[in-house]
Amino acid sequence: MARANAAYYATHDPFADFVTAPELTQVFGELLGAWAKYVWRVMGAPDDIILAEAGPGRGVLMADALRVWPMRNVHFIESSPRLRAEQRARVPFATWHERLETVPPGPMILLANEFLDALPVRQFVRRESGWCERFVHEGALVDLPSAYDLPDDPVGSVREVNEGALDFVRALAARGAVGLFIDYGPMESGVGDSVQAIRAGEYADPLAAPGEADITAHVDFAALKRAVHAQGPVKQNRFLSALGLFERTDRLAQANPAKAQDLRQSAHRLTEPEAMGSLFKVLCVCPPDFATLPGFE
């Protein structure tokens, strides 16, 4: 999954295959910019604050956030040369990194929308003999016995462990940073095979044509919260509504009547339970002494 996704993002335009919240409406990024500015004040408004984004796509979210909170110390965590070029066109003064570890030390607020779902998961299946780990060998799945510590689930159950996501949030917490993660997945840990591939806007076989499809898996938010101190998770519709999604959308719609219908439709798509409102969750990694932040009340 890791190699296939690296090849996919390096050679493809992912937004031809799917749409993300920042691409739907500028209000999404503006709200996150306002939220980050509020957190900065909670942190004591340090002059050397870093505003970072992991998996910044085409740079749309950050460009919209900076409209609300203009600042220059912006860092992107992005490995795709193709996407870096798009980001540079929108935020030319940013600094780019392959990984979190090379972002300079100092106070930091990190935004990450649909970032964790693209990190590779380990998948385990319960057999009569015990847990086995699934691997891909010559284009097919194979199961090998595993001693990984997992619950005693019924035979046939599937468990997924995203060690990359766990390592990322632990590293973020270790440096005392604040991280806002928006992604899709359940509130509680559970069983099930959630690995999926999207190619040309359609679901595809994850094992077919490696590097030609976007491969993702649901984020285990409960596991992340067990690993670090965090607020949430809460549903995306609750978070965005608390931040003023509909109020800001209405103001924009009134100022731009030609775009009013599209703006309001996008707001509903982000919040309707049958669309993105309930599937997507929001989690904030932050120091334990933080008061409850906006959106998590």
C-alpha positions as CSV (number, residue, x, y, z in Angstrom):
1,M,0.0,0.0,0.0
2,A,2.8,2.4,0.9
3,R,4.7,2.0,-2.4
4,A,1.6,1.9,-4.5
5,N,0.3,5.2,-3.0
6,A,3.7,6.9,-3.3
7,A,3.7,6.0,-7.0
8,Y,0.1,7.1,-7.5
9,Y,0.6,10.5,-5.9
10,A,3.8,11.1,-7.8
11,T,2.3,10.4,-11.2
12,H,-1.4,11.1,-11.0
13,D,-3.8,13.9,-10.2
14,P,-5.8,12.5,-7.3
15,F,-8.5,15.1,-7.7
16,A,-9.5,13.5,-10.9
17,D,-10.5,10.5,-8.9
18,F,-12.1,12.0,-5.8
19,V,-13.0,15.3,-4.2
20,T,-12.0,16.5,-0.8
21,A,-13.6,19.1,1.5
22,P,-11.2,22.0,0.7
23,E,-12.0,21.5,-3.0
24,L,-15.7,21.8,-2.3
25,T,-15.8,25.2,-0.7
26,Q,-13.4,27.9,0.5
27,V,-15.2,28.0,3.8
28,F,-13.7,24.7,4.9
29,G,-10.1,26.1,4.8
30,E,-11.2,29.5,6.2
31,L,-12.8,27.8,9.3
32,L,-9.7,25.8,9.9
33,G,-7.5,28.9,9.6
34,A,-9.7,30.7,12.2
35,W,-9.6,27.7,14.4
36,A,-5.7,27.5,14.2
37,K,-5.5,31.2,15.0
38,Y,-7.6,30.7,18.1
39,V,-5.4,27.8,19.2
40,W,-2.3,30.0,18.6
41,R,-3.8,32.5,21.1
42,V,-4.4,29.7,23.6
43,M,-0.7,28.8,23.2
44,G,0.2,32.3,24.2
45,A,0.5,33.7,20.7
46,P,4.2,32.7,20.2
47,D,6.0,34.8,17.5
48,D,7.8,31.7,16.1
49,I,4.6,29.6,15.6
50,I,4.7,27.1,12.7
51,L,1.6,26.4,10.7
52,A,2.0,23.1,9.1
53,E,-0.1,20.8,6.9
54,A,0.4,17.1,6.3
55,G,-0.8,15.8,2.9
56,P,-1.8,19.3,1.7
57,G,-3.2,18.2,-1.7
58,R,-3.1,21.1,-4.2
59,G,-2.6,23.7,-1.4
60,V,-6.2,24.9,-1.5
61,L,-6.8,24.4,2.2
62,M,-3.8,26.3,3.3
63,A,-4.4,29.1,0.8
64,D,-7.9,29.5,2.2
65,A,-6.7,29.3,5.8
66,L,-4.1,32.0,5.2
67,R,-6.8,34.3,4.0
68,V,-8.1,34.3,7.6
69,W,-4.8,34.1,9.4
70,P,-2.0,35.7,7.2
71,M,1.4,34.3,8.3
72,R,4.6,33.3,6.6
73,N,6.0,30.4,8.6
74,V,4.2,27.7,6.7
75,H,5.5,24.2,6.3
76,F,4.1,21.4,4.1
77,I,4.7,17.7,4.6
78,E,4.5,16.3,1.1
79,S,6.6,13.8,-0.9
80,S,4.9,14.1,-4.4
81,P,6.8,16.4,-6.8
82,R,3.6,16.8,-8.8
83,L,1.6,18.0,-5.8
84,R,4.4,20.2,-4.5
85,A,4.3,22.1,-7.8
86,E,0.6,22.8,-7.3
87,Q,1.1,23.8,-3.7
88,R,3.9,26.1,-4.7
89,A,1.6,27.9,-7.1
90,R,-0.8,28.7,-4.2
91,V,1.6,29.1,-1.3
92,P,5.0,30.0,-2.8
93,F,6.7,31.0,0.4
94,A,6.1,27.6,2.1
95,T,8.8,25.2,3.1
96,W,8.5,21.5,2.1
97,H,9.4,18.4,4.0
98,E,9.3,14.7,3.2
99,R,8.4,13.9,6.8
100,L,7.5,15.4,10.2
101,E,10.9,14.9,11.7
102,T,12.5,17.6,9.5
103,V,10.1,20.3,10.4
104,P,12.1,22.8,12.6
105,P,11.6,22.7,16.4
106,G,9.3,25.2,18.0
107,P,5.6,25.7,18.7
108,M,3.5,24.2,15.9
109,I,-0.1,23.8,14.8
110,L,-0.6,21.1,12.2
111,L,-3.6,20.6,10.0
112,A,-4.3,17.2,8.2
113,N,-7.3,16.6,6.1
114,E,-7.5,13.1,4.6
115,F,-3.9,12.3,5.4
116,L,-4.0,9.4,7.8
117,D,-6.2,7.3,5.6
118,A,-3.5,7.1,3.0
119,L,-0.9,5.7,5.4
120,P,-0.4,1.9,5.1
121,V,-2.2,-0.5,7.4
122,R,-1.2,-3.9,8.6
123,Q,-4.1,-6.3,8.2
124,F,-4.8,-9.4,10.3
125,V,-7.4,-12.2,9.9
126,R,-8.5,-14.6,12.6
127,R,-8.2,-18.3,11.5
128,E,-9.0,-21.5,13.4
129,S,-5.3,-21.7,14.4
130,G,-5.1,-18.1,15.6
131,W,-4.3,-14.7,14.1
132,C,-2.5,-14.4,10.8
133,E,-1.2,-11.4,9.0
134,R,-2.1,-10.7,5.4
135,F,0.6,-9.9,2.9
136,V,0.6,-9.4,-0.9
137,H,2.7,-11.9,-2.8
138,E,2.8,-11.9,-6.6
139,G,-0.5,-10.1,-6.8
140,A,-2.4,-12.3,-4.4
141,L,-3.1,-12.2,-0.6
142,V,-1.4,-14.7,1.6
143,D,-1.8,-15.3,5.3
144,L,1.1,-16.0,7.6
145,P,0.9,-16.9,11.3
146,S,1.3,-13.9,13.6
147,A,2.0,-13.3,17.3
148,Y,0.7,-9.7,17.2
149,D,-1.4,-9.0,20.3
150,L,-5.0,-8.7,19.2
151,P,-8.4,-9.4,20.8
152,D,-9.8,-12.9,20.8
153,D,-12.3,-12.2,18.0
154,P,-14.4,-14.8,16.1
155,V,-12.8,-16.8,13.3
156,G,-13.0,-14.9,10.1
157,S,-12.6,-11.5,11.8
158,V,-10.3,-8.9,10.3
159,R,-8.3,-6.3,12.3
160,E,-6.3,-3.4,10.9
161,V,-3.4,-1.6,12.6
162,N,-2.1,1.7,11.2
163,E,1.3,1.9,12.7
164,G,2.2,4.9,10.5
165,A,-0.7,6.9,11.9
166,L,0.2,5.9,15.4
167,D,3.8,6.9,15.0
168,F,2.8,10.2,13.4
169,V,0.5,11.3,16.2
170,R,3.0,10.1,18.9
171,A,5.8,12.2,17.3
172,L,3.5,15.2,17.1
173,A,2.5,14.8,20.7
174,A,6.2,14.4,21.8
175,R,7.1,17.8,20.5
176,G,4.1,19.4,22.3
177,A,2.4,20.4,19.0
178,V,-1.3,20.7,18.3
179,G,-2.6,18.6,15.4
180,L,-6.1,18.7,13.9
181,F,-6.9,15.5,12.0
182,I,-10.0,15.2,9.8
183,D,-10.6,11.8,8.1
184,Y,-13.1,9.0,7.7
185,G,-13.5,6.1,10.0
186,P,-15.5,4.8,13.0
187,M,-15.7,6.3,16.4
188,E,-14.7,3.1,18.1
189,S,-12.1,0.4,17.2
190,G,-13.7,-2.7,15.6
191,V,-13.3,-5.5,13.1
192,G,-13.6,-5.3,9.3
193,D,-11.7,-5.0,6.1
194,S,-11.7,-1.3,5.1
195,V,-8.9,-1.2,2.5
196,Q,-10.3,0.2,-0.7
197,A,-9.0,1.6,-4.0
198,I,-10.4,4.5,-6.2
199,R,-9.4,4.6,-9.8
200,A,-10.9,7.0,-12.4
201,G,-13.6,7.9,-9.8
202,E,-14.7,4.3,-9.4
203,Y,-14.0,1.6,-6.8
204,A,-11.3,-0.8,-8.0
205,D,-9.5,-3.9,-6.9
206,P,-6.7,-2.8,-4.5
207,L,-4.4,-5.5,-5.9
208,A,-4.8,-4.6,-9.5
209,A,-2.5,-2.1,-11.3
210,P,-0.4,-1.0,-8.3
211,G,0.3,2.7,-8.5
212,E,-2.7,3.5,-10.7
213,A,-5.3,3.9,-7.9
214,D,-5.6,5.7,-4.6
215,I,-5.6,3.1,-1.8
216,T,-6.9,4.0,1.6
217,A,-8.2,2.5,4.8
218,H,-10.5,3.8,7.5
219,V,-8.8,5.6,10.4
220,D,-9.0,4.0,13.9
221,F,-9.6,7.2,15.9
222,A,-10.1,5.3,19.1
223,A,-6.6,3.7,18.7
224,L,-5.1,7.2,18.1
225,K,-6.7,8.6,21.2
226,R,-5.4,5.7,23.3
227,A,-1.9,6.5,22.0
228,V,-1.8,10.2,22.8
229,H,-3.8,12.9,24.6
230,A,-6.5,14.2,22.3
231,Q,-9.9,15.9,22.2
232,G,-12.6,14.2,20.2
233,P,-13.2,12.4,18.0
234,V,-16.4,14.2,17.0
235,K,-18.4,14.0,13.7
236,Q,-17.4,16.5,11.0
237,N,-20.9,18.0,10.8
238,R,-20.8,18.8,14.6
239,F,-17.3,20.3,14.3
240,L,-17.9,22.5,11.3
241,S,-21.3,23.6,12.4
242,A,-19.8,24.7,15.8
243,L,-17.2,26.7,13.9
244,G,-19.9,28.6,11.9
245,L,-19.9,26.8,8.6
246,F,-23.5,27.8,7.7
247,E,-23.2,31.4,8.9
248,R,-20.0,32.0,6.9
249,T,-21.6,30.2,3.9
250,D,-24.6,32.5,4.1
251,R,-22.5,35.6,4.1
252,L,-20.5,34.4,1.1
253,A,-23.7,33.5,-0.7
254,Q,-25.2,36.9,-0.1
255,A,-22.1,38.6,-1.4
256,N,-21.9,36.2,-4.4
257,P,-25.4,35.4,-5.6
258,A,-24.2,33.6,-8.7
259,K,-22.4,31.1,-6.5
260,A,-25.0,31.0,-3.7
261,Q,-26.5,27.6,-4.7
262,D,-23.1,25.9,-5.1
263,L,-21.9,27.3,-1.8
264,R,-24.9,26.1,0.1
265,Q,-24.9,22.7,-1.6
266,S,-21.2,22.2,-0.6
267,A,-22.0,23.1,3.0
268,H,-24.7,20.5,3.1
269,R,-22.5,17.9,1.5
270,L,-19.9,18.5,4.2
271,T,-22.5,18.1,7.0
272,E,-25.3,15.8,5.8
273,P,-25.1,12.4,7.6
274,E,-25.6,10.5,4.4
275,A,-22.8,12.4,2.7
276,M,-19.6,13.4,4.6
277,G,-21.1,14.7,7.8
278,S,-21.1,11.5,9.8
279,L,-18.5,9.4,8.0
280,F,-15.7,12.0,8.6
281,K,-14.5,12.5,12.2
282,V,-12.3,15.2,13.7
283,L,-9.6,14.6,16.4
284,C,-7.3,17.1,18.0
285,V,-3.9,16.0,19.4
286,C,-3.0,18.6,22.1
287,P,-1.2,19.0,25.4
288,P,-3.2,17.7,28.4
289,D,-3.5,21.2,30.0
290,F,-5.5,22.6,27.1
291,A,-9.0,23.7,27.8
292,T,-11.7,22.3,25.5
293,L,-11.1,23.8,22.0
294,P,-13.8,25.1,19.6
295,G,-15.7,22.3,17.9
296,F,-15.1,19.8,20.7
297,E,-17.4,21.2,23.3
